[in-house]
Amino acid sequence: MIRWVSAGDFHNRLDAGEWRRVTATFLFVALPLFFFLPTELGMLLAAGVVLKFVALALKNERFALGAALVLMFAGCTLVYSRLYSVGITMSFVAMLVTMSVCKLLESRNRRDVHVLFLLQMLLMLAFLMYSQSIPMFVYLLFTLVISLRGLLRFEQLGRARVQFARWRDVVRMFAIALPFAAAMFFLFPRVQPLWGMPQQGGAKTGLPEEMHMGDLSSLAQSNEIAFRVRFLGDSRPDLNQLYWRGPVLWFFDGIQWHQRPGEVHERPPRFGYRENSVVRYELTPVKKTLRWLTVLDLPLNLPVEARAGHAWQVQMPITPRGVTANRFEVSSALSYRMEDALPARDRKDALQLPRNYPMPQTEGLARRLLQENGGDTRGFANAFLAYLHDNEFYYTLEPPPGAGNPETFLFGNRMGFCEHYTNAMVLAARSVGIPARVVIGYQGGEPNSVSGDWAVREEAAHAWAELWIDGEGWVRFDPTAAVAPERILQGRISSGGLEGEDSRSLTSRIAETLSAVAWLRDALEATQAFWQDWVIDLDRDQQQSILRGLGLQNLGAIGLLFILVPALLIGAALLYWFWHNRPRYDEDAVARLLRRRLARWAKRGYVKDDSESVAVFFRRLAQNAAPPQAAQLQAAAAGYEALRYRENANAVQVIDLIKRIRL
């Protein structure tokens, strides 16, 4: 069968060895994205790259083209099926990776290599949609160096002079570009990056919207940091005062607790507080997908873009352009008292009990405790906590089945997590007419010995009860403190306070016992926090702070442009001057290598005569060499002649042939 190929396409073809290098570079660049994408799509795309290697081994372009068509159809189907679950932005990233792999499969000439290089640059930017950590940045920088060096090497194929395919030349290019990049980063007006925008359809993390038994215990097994806090001034609350308030739950349907619809948009009631109980702090969300801005009880001053709901819960302020700020300055009053009576609507909702949900033993216990304290609400609450403390209740991350039912929990297994204790206390209070509600959030925190910040981790997720006391208002009662006081006093779950298997993260368990591991974790987290604050989340305020340190705070945008533009012009002029006056060498990379090798061989007795060419010298040595060495010398001679006297010869291959010679 005759297949017609254009002359231009034929001469632009690359051999299989070069395509293996191009494919390996592409795989190195795209590999992290295969893990970030949905599992089935990532495996499909990885298989597509493997098929490219198979097609090169078989020397079958039609096989690769057929694989590209199948991959395009299957990939588009998977992306469309996940469109609503991952959002449009992430679907676009998935489609970009899919089409890039398809392009790799159908690539065959020199132009395709340039297209693949540009696609690799886009894939590197796509990394930032998933992670902006320091390790990812290092990997991103390394892939950029690999890709750039590969492109420079590719551009020298078929040329006699190979001057810029060395590692030090790539490093030199980065060194020249670094000052320009730094100036643009610190002086150019800041805009919200694409990866800082809210992702439509993206999953939210952190505290749940409702409380189902088991939700918080699953969070408590995560070592991830939810947010960081830096206390301002001299105020440093005790650990047992660090209750970070999240959603407030009013309604119980027998299975889970729910919020009151629309409550986050209602104004909170007034309250009085002690001046000496006010603390000021700066809160920095680490996870950008948190639903709630969890603040200490009770918030006094919030950022202008945030507003407290009716129960002082604060949703994370988000606009159509994304989170309004990377850090929030808040002040809270730790000692407070309600000034108004309980509204009728709140009283009704705070006494709601599910229908057909009998709990006679719980109600009987609650009535007895209330009667023993003369109908006093605070006395009832303290008596209930004492009951939990005196009757061998256990705190565990893996409660037995049925712990969500107060009858089974209080009079059966007596084992549960904070949500089970809070659920039982609130239902017991409501059964005797005491208004009560559930609050979920975080409790405690861990001070960082390196940065001085406090880290609040997902494993600090907590639930507590609030009971209404006439004359005081909503008062916090934490039944967990009666069973596992070290959970509150230490600000974290400790192995000594847990019954049964410790399901926390391995890092937390090791850091609890080894101070060196704890310090190392603090150092790594402090480094990551600095990177997040001053590189990833660098905003206009921090930019102004840097400019103030340089004495440039009053210039404004126009003034900065008057500085930036001349600086760039001067830098460009210097770059041109260095390039124009660079040292010029008459010898290329092959001649340079030969000069060094001939000097080395001459010391061993293999001297090239001035009257003979390099190829003749190699063939003369081959006559008296062993068969393997003779073959190497003959191949080097033929390659050198082709390089010097033919077009489109491969200088890189000649360099490899010369390096293989052993004399």
C-alpha positions in Angstrom: 0.0 0.0 0.0 1.3 3.4 -1.0 0.9 6.2 1.6 1.4 9.8 0.4 3.3 12.1 2.8 4.1 15.7 2.1 7.7 16.6 1.8 7.5 19.2 4.6 5.8 16.7 6.9 8.4 14.0 6.1 11.4 16.2 6.9 9.9 17.5 10.1 9.4 14.0 11.5 11.3 13.0 14.6 12.7 9.6 15.4 11.2 7.4 18.1 14.0 8.1 20.6 13.2 11.9 20.6 9.5 11.2 20.9 10.2 9.0 24.0 12.0 12.0 25.6 9.2 14.3 24.7 6.6 11.9 26.1 8.6 11.3 29.3 8.8 15.0 29.9 5.0 15.4 29.3 4.3 12.5 31.8 6.5 14.2 34.4 4.6 17.5 34.0 1.1 16.0 34.0 1.6 13.3 36.6 0.3 15.2 39.7 -2.9 16.2 37.8 -3.7 12.5 37.2 -4.0 12.2 41.0 -6.0 15.4 41.5 -8.6 14.5 38.8 -11.4 12.0 39.5 -9.9 8.5 39.8 -11.4 7.0 36.7 -10.4 10.0 34.6 -6.9 10.1 36.0 -6.4 6.4 35.3 -7.7 6.8 31.8 -5.4 9.6 31.0 -2.4 7.8 32.5 -3.2 4.8 30.3 -3.3 7.2 27.3 0.3 8.3 27.9 1.3 4.6 28.3 -0.3 3.9 24.9 1.9 6.6 23.4 5.0 4.6 24.5 3.4 1.4 23.1 2.8 3.1 19.7 6.4 4.3 19.6 7.6 0.8 20.3 5.3 -0.7 17.6 6.1 2.2 15.2 2.4 2.4 14.5 1.0 5.9 14.2 -2.5 4.7 13.4 -2.6 2.9 16.8 -1.8 6.1 18.6 -4.4 8.1 16.5 -7.1 5.5 17.3 -6.2 5.6 21.0 -6.6 9.4 20.8 -10.1 9.2 19.3 -11.2 6.7 22.0 -9.6 8.7 24.8 -11.3 11.9 23.6 -14.7 10.4 23.5 -14.3 8.6 26.9 -12.7 11.6 28.6 -15.4 14.1 27.4 -18.1 11.7 28.6 -16.5 11.4 32.1 -16.0 15.2 32.3 -19.6 15.9 31.4 -20.9 13.3 33.9 -18.9 15.1 36.7 -19.7 18.6 35.6 -22.3 19.4 38.3 -20.3 17.8 41.1 -16.9 19.4 40.5 -18.0 22.7 38.9 -17.3 24.4 35.6 -13.7 25.6 36.5 -12.5 22.1 37.5 -14.3 20.6 34.6 -12.4 22.9 32.3 -9.1 21.8 33.9 -10.1 18.2 33.4 -10.9 18.9 29.7 -7.6 20.7 29.3 -5.7 17.7 30.6 -7.7 15.3 28.4 -7.2 17.2 25.2 -3.4 17.6 26.0 -3.1 13.8 26.3 -5.0 13.4 23.0 -2.6 15.9 21.4 0.3 13.9 22.7 -1.1 10.7 21.1 -1.6 12.2 17.7 1.7 14.3 17.6 4.3 13.3 15.1 6.3 16.3 13.8 8.4 19.3 15.1 5.5 21.7 15.2 3.6 19.4 17.6 6.5 19.5 20.0 6.1 23.3 20.3 2.4 22.9 20.8 3.0 20.3 23.6 5.4 22.7 25.3 2.8 25.4 25.4 0.2 22.9 26.7 2.7 21.9 29.4 2.9 25.5 30.5 -0.9 25.6 30.9 -0.9 22.3 32.8 1.6 23.8 35.3 -0.8 26.7 35.9 -3.5 24.1 36.4 -1.6 22.7 39.4 -2.3 25.8 41.3 -6.1 25.1 41.1 -5.5 22.2 43.4 -2.6 23.1 45.6 -0.4 26.1 46.3 1.9 24.5 48.9 5.6 24.8 49.0 6.3 21.2 47.8 4.0 21.8 44.9 5.8 25.1 44.0 9.2 23.2 44.1 7.8 20.5 41.9 6.3 23.2 39.6 9.7 24.9 39.3 11.5 21.7 38.6 9.0 20.7 35.9 9.5 24.2 34.3 13.3 23.7 34.2 12.9 20.2 32.8 10.5 21.4 30.1 12.6 24.4 29.2 15.8 22.4 29.0 14.0 19.8 26.8 12.8 22.5 24.5 16.2 24.0 24.1 17.7 20.6 23.4 15.0 19.9 20.9 15.7 23.2 19.1 19.3 22.1 18.5 18.4 18.9 16.8 19.8 18.8 13.3 22.1 21.8 13.9 25.9 21.8 13.9 26.1 24.2 16.8 24.7 23.1 20.2 25.2 26.0 22.6 22.2 26.3 24.8 21.1 22.9 25.8 23.1 22.8 29.0 21.7 22.9 32.6 23.8 26.0 33.5 22.3 27.9 30.5 18.8 27.2 31.8 19.8 28.3 35.3 21.3 31.5 33.8 18.0 32.3 32.0 16.1 31.9 35.3 18.6 34.1 37.1 18.1 36.9 34.5 14.3 36.5 34.8 14.1 36.4 38.6 14.6 40.2 39.3 11.8 41.1 36.7 9.5 38.5 38.3 10.2 39.8 41.8 9.5 43.4 40.7 6.3 42.5 39.0 5.1 40.4 42.0 5.7 43.0 44.7 5.0 46.2 42.7 2.2 45.2 40.3 -1.3 45.9 41.6 -2.7 42.7 43.2 -5.7 41.0 41.6 -7.6 37.9 42.7 -6.0 34.8 41.2 -8.2 32.3 39.4 -7.5 29.6 42.0 -8.7 32.0 44.7 -12.2 32.2 43.2 -15.0 30.1 44.7 -15.4 26.9 42.7 -19.0 26.3 41.6 -20.0 22.8 42.7 -16.9 22.4 44.8 -17.3 20.6 48.0 -17.3 22.6 51.2 -15.1 21.4 54.1 -15.0 21.9 57.8 -18.1 21.9 60.1 -21.3 20.4 58.7 -24.5 22.3 58.2 -26.4 19.8 60.4 -25.3 17.4 63.1 -25.7 13.7 62.5 -24.3 11.4 65.0 -20.8 10.5 63.8 -20.1 13.7 61.8 -17.8 15.4 64.3 -16.0 12.2 65.3 -15.0 11.7 61.7 -13.6 15.3 61.6 -11.8 14.6 64.9 -9.6 12.1 63.0 -8.2 14.7 60.7 -4.9 16.5 61.5 -5.5 19.3 58.9 -5.5 22.9 60.1 -8.9 24.6 59.7 -7.7 28.1 60.6 -4.9 30.0 62.4 -5.3 32.6 65.1 -2.9 35.3 66.3 -4.0 37.1 69.5 -3.4 40.8 69.5 -2.3 42.8 72.5 -1.8 41.2 75.9 -5.0 39.2 76.0 -4.4 35.4 76.0 -7.5 33.4 76.9 -7.3 30.2 78.8 -7.8 27.0 76.8 -11.1 26.3 78.5 -12.3 29.6 77.1 -11.5 28.9 73.5 -14.9 28.0 72.1 -15.0 28.8 68.4 -18.6 29.3 67.5 -20.1 27.8 64.3 -23.7 26.9 63.3 -26.4 26.8 66.0 -28.9 23.9 65.7 -32.5 24.2 67.0 -34.5 21.3 65.5 -34.1 17.6 66.1 -36.0 15.0 63.9 -34.9 12.0 65.9 -31.9 11.4 63.7 -30.0 14.7 63.2 -30.1 18.3 64.3 -30.9 21.2 61.9 -30.5 24.9 61.8 -33.4 27.3 61.7 -34.0 28.5 58.2 -32.9 32.1 57.5 -31.5 32.7 60.9 -28.0 33.7 59.6 -29.6 36.8 58.1 -31.4 38.0 61.3 -30.0 40.5 63.7 -28.6 39.1 67.0 -30.0 40.2 70.3 -28.2 42.7 72.5 -25.9 41.6 75.3 -23.8 43.2 78.0 -20.2 42.2 78.7 -17.2 42.9 80.9 -14.6 45.2 79.5 -11.7 43.1 80.9 -13.1 40.0 79.1 -12.6 41.4 75.6 -10.0 39.7 73.4 -8.7 40.9 70.0 -7.4 38.4 67.5 -6.6 37.9 63.8 -8.1 34.8 62.3 -6.7 33.3 59.0 -8.7 30.5 57.3 -6.3 27.9 56.0 -8.9 26.0 54.1 -10.5 28.3 51.5 -13.7 26.2 51.4 -14.8 26.6 55.0 -18.5 27.5 55.4 -18.2 29.3 58.7 -16.1 32.1 60.2 -15.8 30.5 63.6 -15.2 33.2 66.2 -15.0 33.1 70.0 -18.1 33.5 72.1 -19.5 36.2 71.7 -18.4 38.4 68.7 -18.3 42.2 69.4 -16.6 43.6 66.3 -16.5 41.8 63.0 -15.0 42.8 59.7 -17.2 45.1 57.6 -17.9 42.3 55.2 -19.1 39.8 57.9 -22.3 39.9 59.9 -23.4 37.8 62.8 -26.7 35.9 62.6 -29.5 35.7 65.2 -27.5 33.2 67.3 -24.2 34.9 66.8 -23.1 32.4 64.1 -21.0 34.0 61.3 -20.9 32.6 57.8 -17.7 33.0 55.8 -18.1 36.2 53.9 -18.0 35.3 50.2 -18.8 37.5 47.2 -19.2 36.5 43.5 -15.5 37.3 43.2 -14.5 35.1 46.1 -13.6 35.3 49.7 -13.5 39.0 50.7 -10.3 38.7 52.7 -7.5 36.3 53.6 -7.5 37.2 57.3 -10.1 38.8 59.6 -9.6 40.9 62.7 -12.2 40.2 65.3 -12.9 41.1 68.9 -15.0 38.9 71.2 -16.3 39.2 74.8 -15.7 36.0 76.8 -18.0 37.1 79.7 -21.4 38.3 78.7 -25.1 38.6 79.8 -28.3 38.9 77.6 -30.2 42.1 78.1 -33.5 41.1 76.6 -36.0 38.3 77.5 -36.2 35.2 75.4 -38.5 35.8 72.4 -41.5 33.6 72.1 -40.3 32.1 68.8 -36.9 31.2 70.2 -38.6 29.6 73.3 -40.8 27.5 71.1 -38.0 26.3 68.9 -35.7 25.7 71.8 -38.3 23.3 73.4 -39.1 21.4 70.2 -39.0 17.6 70.5 -39.6 15.1 67.7 -42.9 13.3 67.5 -43.2 9.7 68.5 -39.8 9.8 70.1 -40.3 8.4 73.6 -37.6 8.8 76.2 -39.2 8.1 79.6 -36.0 7.3 81.4 -34.3 10.5 80.2 -37.3 12.6 81.1 -37.5 10.9 84.5 -33.9 11.6 85.2 -34.3 15.2 84.1 -37.3 15.8 86.4 -35.6 14.3 89.4 -32.5 16.5 88.9 -34.7 19.6 88.4 -36.7 18.9 91.5 -33.6 18.2 93.6 -32.4 21.7 92.7 -35.7 23.5 93.3 -36.5 24.2 89.7 -33.2 26.1 89.2 -31.9 25.8 85.6 -28.3 26.3 86.5 -28.6 23.8 89.3 -30.2 21.3 86.9 -27.3 21.7 84.4 -24.6 21.3 87.1 -26.5 18.2 88.4 -26.7 16.7 84.9 -22.9 17.2 84.5 -22.3 15.6 87.9 -24.4 12.6 86.8 -22.2 12.1 83.8 -19.1 12.4 85.9 -20.1 10.1 88.7 -21.6 7.2 86.6 -18.6 6.1 84.6 -19.4 7.5 81.2 -16.6 7.2 78.6 -15.4 9.4 75.9 -14.6 7.6 72.6 -14.3 8.3 68.9 -16.0 4.9 68.1 -19.2 4.7 70.1 -21.3 1.6 69.9 -24.5 1.5 67.9 -27.4 3.3 69.4 -25.4 6.1 71.1 -27.5 8.7 69.3 -30.6 7.7 71.3 -30.5 9.3 74.8 -32.2 6.3 76.3 -29.5 3.9 75.1 -26.7 6.4 75.7 -27.6 7.5 79.3 -28.8 4.1 80.6 -27.1 1.6 78.3 -23.6 1.7 76.8 -22.6 5.2 78.3 -20.0 5.7 75.6 -19.9 8.4 73.0 -18.3 11.5 71.5 -19.1 15.1 72.3 -22.1 15.1 70.0 -23.7 12.3 71.9 -23.2 14.0 75.3 -24.6 17.3 73.9 -27.5 15.6 72.2 -28.5 13.9 75.5 -28.2 17.0 77.6 -30.2 19.2 75.3 -33.0 16.7 74.9 -33.1 16.1 78.7 -33.4 19.9 79.3 -36.1 20.3 76.7 -38.1 17.3 78.2 -38.6 19.4 81.4 -39.3 22.7 79.8 -35.8 24.2 79.8 -35.0 26.0 76.5 -31.8 24.5 75.1 -30.0 24.3 71.7 -26.9 22.7 70.2 -23.8 24.7 69.1 -21.1 23.1 67.0 -17.7 24.6 66.3 -14.1 24.0 67.5 -12.7 23.9 71.0 -9.2 24.8 72.0 -6.2 25.2 69.8 -2.4 24.4 69.8 0.1 27.2 70.1 2.9 27.1 67.6 6.3 27.4 69.4 7.9 28.9 66.3 5.5 31.5 64.9 3.5 32.3 68.1 0.2 31.6 66.2 -2.4 29.2 67.4 -3.5 26.3 65.1 -7.1 25.0 65.3 -7.3 21.7 63.6 -10.2 19.7 62.3 -9.7 17.3 65.2 -10.7 20.1 67.5 -14.3 19.9 66.1 -16.7 20.0 69.1 -20.3 20.3 70.1 -21.7 21.9 73.3 -25.1 22.9 74.8 -26.6 26.3 75.5 -29.4 26.6 78.1 -31.5 29.7 78.6 -31.3 31.0 82.2 -33.6 33.9 83.0 -31.6 37.0 83.8 -28.5 35.7 82.2 -29.5 34.6 78.8 -27.9 31.7 76.8 -25.3 30.0 79.0 -22.8 27.5 77.6 -22.6 24.1 79.3 -20.1 21.5 77.9 -21.0 17.9 79.0 -17.7 16.7 77.6 -15.8 18.6 80.3 -17.6 16.4 82.9 -16.4 13.2 81.3 -13.0 14.1 79.6 -11.8 17.3 81.3 -8.4 16.9 79.6 -10.2 17.4 76.3 -11.0 21.0 77.4 -8.0 21.8 79.6 -5.5 20.6 77.0 -7.4 22.0 74.0 -7.2 18.7 72.1 -8.0 15.0 72.3 -5.4 13.1 74.3 -4.8 9.4 74.3 -5.3 9.3 78.0 -8.8 10.6 77.8 -10.0 8.2 75.1 -11.6 4.8 75.6 -10.9 2.1 73.0 -8.8 2.5 69.9 -7.2 5.9 69.3 -8.4 6.9 65.8 -6.7 10.2 65.6 -4.0 11.0 62.9 -0.6 9.4 63.4 1.1 12.8 63.4 -1.0 14.0 66.4 -0.3 10.9 68.4 3.4 11.0 67.8 3.6 14.8 68.4 1.8 14.3 71.8 4.6 12.1 73.1 7.8 13.3 71.3 8.7 17.0 71.7 11.1 16.9 68.8 8.3 15.8 66.4 6.0 18.5 67.9 8.7 21.2 67.3 9.4 19.9 63.7 5.7 20.0 63.0 5.5 23.6 64.3 8.4 24.6 62.2 6.9 23.2 59.0 3.5 24.7 59.7 5.1 28.1 60.5 7.0 27.9 57.2 3.8 27.0 55.4 1.9 29.8 57.1 4.6 32.4 56.1 4.4 31.1 52.5 0.6 31.3 52.5 0.5 34.8 54.0 3.3 36.5 52.1 3.3 34.7 48.8 -0.1 33.0 48.0 -2.4 35.4 49.9 -0.3 38.6 49.5 -2.9 41.3 49.2 -2.8 45.1 48.8 -2.5 45.8 52.5 0.6 43.6 52.8 2.0 45.1 49.6 1.6 48.6 51.1 3.4 47.3 54.2 6.3 46.2 52.1 6.3 49.6 50.2 6.3 51.4 53.6 9.4 49.5 54.6 11.0 50.8 51.4 9.7 54.3 51.9 7.5 54.1 48.8 4.1 54.1 50.6 2.8 57.5 49.2 3.5 56.9 45.5 0.2 55.3 44.5 -0.5 53.3 41.4 0.7 56.0 39.0 3.9 56.5 40.9 4.6 52.8 41.0 4.2 52.7 37.2 6.7 55.6 36.8 9.2 53.4 38.8 8.3 50.1 37.3 8.4 51.0 33.6 11.8 52.7 33.6 13.2 49.9 35.7 11.9 47.3 33.1 13.4 49.4 30.3 16.7 49.7 32.0 16.7 46.0 32.7 15.9 45.2 29.1 18.7 47.5 27.9 21.2 45.8 30.3 20.0 42.4 29.0 20.5 43.4 25.4 24.0 44.8 26.3 25.0 41.5 28.0 23.7 39.5 25.0 25.3 41.7 22.4 28.7 41.6 24.2 28.6 38.0 25.2 31.8 36.0 24.5 31.7 34.3 21.2 33.4 31.0 20.6 34.4 29.6 17.3 33.9 26.0 18.4 30.5 24.5 19.0 29.6 21.9 21.7 30.9 19.0 19.6 34.3 20.7 19.0 34.5 21.7 22.6 34.0 18.1 23.7 36.5 16.8 21.1 39.1 19.3 22.3 38.8 18.0 25.9 38.7 14.3 24.9 41.7 14.6 22.5 43.8 16.2 25.3 42.8 13.3 27.6 43.5 10.6 25.0 46.9 12.2 24.1 48.1 11.6 27.7 47.2 8.0 27.3 49.2 7.7 24.0 46.4 8.2 21.5 47.6 11.3 19.7 45.8 12.8 16.7 48.1 13.9 13.9 47.6 17.5 12.7 47.2 16.3 9.1 44.3 13.9 9.7 40.7 14.8 10.3 38.7 13.6 13.3 36.9 10.9 11.3 40.3 9.6 9.9 41.7 9.6 13.5 38.8 7.5 14.8 39.1 5.0 11.9 42.8 4.7 12.5 42.2 3.9 16.1 39.5 1.4 15.2 41.9 -0.7 13.2 43.8 -1.8 16.3 40.9 -1.7 18.8 38.9 -4.5 20.2 35.6 -5.2 18.4 33.3 -3.2 20.8 35.7 -0.2 20.8 36.1 -0.5 17.1 32.3 -0.3 16.6 32.1 2.8 18.8 34.9 4.5 16.9 33.4 3.7 13.5 30.0 5.0 14.6 31.5 8.2 15.9 33.5 8.7 12.7 30.4 8.3 10.5 28.3 10.5 12.8 30.9 13.3 12.9 31.2 13.3 9.1 27.4 13.4 8.7 27.3 16.3 11.2 29.8 18.4 9.3 28.8 17.7 5.7 25.1 16.9 5.7 21.9 18.9 6.5 19.6 18.1 9.4 22.3 16.0 11.2 21.8 15.3 14.9 24.5 17.0 16.9 23.3 15.6 20.2 23.6 12.0 18.9 27.2 12.7 17.8 28.0 14.0 21.3 26.6 10.8 22.8 28.6 8.7 20.4 31.9 10.5 21.4 31.1 10.2 25.1 30.8 6.4 24.7 34.3 6.0 23.4 36.5 4.3 26.0 40.3 4.3 25.3 
